[in-house]
Amino acid sequence: MTDMVAITLAHPIGPHTCRQLDLEEAEHQIGAVLTLPRGQAMRLVSAGFVAGADPQNFASIQKALRPVKPSASKGKPAAPAAE
């Protein structure tokens, strides 16, 4: 089972960048919340796309990557875990 996290974008991501980052091709605006596997989210952290995550500060990364509980029913998006 993949560890899923929710992130908030600090910068917009267009279709071309989505292809490069192996994301769903779409226009993702600033403030958009994406649910991704932790490894993929870390790629976005290192590229500077995650709001509140400083790649040089582990504590800020932990805070910016919000764990998502597995969905009980398949096909529905999972909700971010309560803090």
C-alpha positions as CSV (number, residue, x, y, z in Angstrom):
1,M,0.0,0.0,0.0
2,T,1.3,3.4,-1.0
3,D,1.6,6.2,1.6
4,M,-0.6,9.0,0.2
5,V,-0.3,12.6,1.2
6,A,-2.2,15.8,0.3
7,I,-0.2,18.9,-0.7
8,T,-1.1,22.5,-1.5
9,L,0.6,24.0,-4.6
10,A,2.7,27.2,-4.1
11,H,3.0,27.7,-7.9
12,P,0.8,26.8,-10.9
13,I,1.6,23.7,-12.8
14,G,0.6,23.4,-16.5
15,P,0.2,20.3,-18.7
16,H,3.8,20.3,-19.9
17,T,5.2,20.4,-16.3
18,C,2.7,17.7,-15.3
19,R,4.2,15.4,-18.0
20,Q,7.7,16.1,-16.7
21,L,6.6,15.4,-13.1
22,D,4.5,12.4,-14.0
23,L,1.3,14.0,-12.8
24,E,-2.2,14.0,-14.3
25,E,-2.0,16.4,-17.3
26,A,-4.1,19.5,-16.3
27,E,-3.8,23.1,-15.3
28,H,-3.3,23.1,-11.5
29,Q,-3.6,26.6,-10.0
30,I,-1.9,28.1,-7.0
31,G,-3.6,26.7,-3.9
32,A,-4.8,23.6,-5.6
33,V,-4.8,20.5,-3.3
34,L,-3.3,17.4,-4.8
35,T,-3.3,13.9,-3.3
36,L,-0.2,12.0,-4.3
37,P,2.1,9.1,-3.2
38,R,4.6,10.4,-0.8
39,G,7.6,9.9,-3.2
40,Q,5.9,11.9,-5.9
41,A,5.1,14.7,-3.4
42,M,8.7,14.8,-2.3
43,R,9.7,15.4,-6.0
44,L,7.4,18.4,-5.9
45,V,8.9,19.6,-2.6
46,S,12.4,19.4,-4.1
47,A,11.2,21.4,-7.2
48,G,9.7,24.1,-4.9
49,F,6.1,23.5,-5.9
50,V,4.7,22.7,-2.4
51,A,3.4,25.5,-0.3
52,G,5.0,25.8,3.1
53,A,7.7,23.2,2.4
54,D,11.3,24.3,2.5
55,P,13.4,21.5,0.9
56,Q,16.2,22.3,3.4
57,N,13.9,22.1,6.5
58,F,12.6,18.7,7.4
59,A,10.0,20.0,9.9
60,S,8.4,22.2,7.2
61,I,8.2,19.3,4.8
62,Q,6.5,17.1,7.5
63,K,4.0,19.9,8.1
64,A,3.3,20.5,4.4
65,L,2.8,16.8,3.5
66,R,-0.6,16.0,5.1
67,P,-1.3,12.2,5.5
68,V,-4.4,10.9,3.7
69,K,-6.4,8.1,5.2
70,P,-7.1,5.2,2.8
71,S,-10.6,5.4,1.4
72,A,-13.0,2.7,2.6
73,S,-14.8,2.7,-0.8
74,K,-12.8,2.5,-4.0
75,G,-13.3,5.2,-6.6
76,K,-13.8,8.1,-4.2
77,P,-11.0,10.5,-3.5
78,A,-9.6,10.2,0.0
79,A,-10.0,13.1,2.5
80,P,-6.9,14.5,4.2
81,A,-6.4,13.2,7.8
82,A,-7.5,15.6,10.6
83,E,-4.6,17.3,12.3
